[in-house]
Amino acid sequence: MPIAVDIDVMLARRKMSVGELADRVGITPANLAVLKNGRAKAVRFATLAALCEVLECQPGDLLRWEAADAAGG
């Protein structure tokens, strides 16, 4: 997937657990894990805004675009 999710990085910087983030954002730990592991097909702007508010970051701190590997297709 060309969109990489860096929630792990922000969690480490904030010294916060996945469970605490899920509670504070208002989503289930399972749904947060799907997002965190890059398996989500979509993210609601409300969820993205809540993540940014709790983690005190910008959307670009959580999501980034990666070019597809030319050799790998």
Order of alpha helices (4+ residues) and beta strands (2+ residues): beta-alpha-alpha-alpha-alpha-alpha-beta
